[in-house]
Amino acid sequence: NKIVLNNIDLSININSNVGIVGPSGSGKSTLIDLILGLIKPTNGNIKIDNEILTDNNISYWQKKIALVSQSIYLADSTIKENIAFGISKENISEDHIKKVIDLASLSDFVNSLEKGIDTFVGERGIQLSGGQIQRIGIARALYNNAEVLVLDEATSSLDGLTEKSIMKAVNSFYGKKTLIIVAHRLSTVKNCDKLYLMNNGQVADSGSYEELIKDSEYFRELSKTS
């Protein structure tokens, strides 16, 4: 019966780059589930372009979104089929596959493989590194022409160097797609236009990284532990 989120009021502009940060249990995941339309708010509304999200239009909204999470599911199939996940082989566009591979900074890796995009990844991507799996997740999101990319702790299990490489690819979409990035490590969201700092189910503060470091003692404390 506990309320997870309370009095959340925020706006995300189209093609902006927004970070959602805060300690475990602060409500970040619930907020993302609401944005994705996976759960409904018990009070208030979610509006997309000033139109309230309802059962009648939620499928249209969800087609515009792609989620890249900490754990990317990969089938025991080829790189090509995992990027175009859920699409029959005969309907996969290899030109589009190559385009999104390039956008996700996977080209060097794929070009180094004898069978290229037709290389099998093994069960759950056992043949790949963590960074390569995350890039396939990003390429999959781009293949489906998502306008909104949600990265939910997508780089939290990666080492710092790999994370930096992944975020370089993500930041290349700046101004072209709406990016919503949930992260524990504040370095991940340093380049975001705006950060929403969550605490105890509320937005404790908001602003750019520089503004929060300067004005928010809570944010400064959080930065020491991330």
Disulfide bonds with the S-S distance in Angstrom:
none
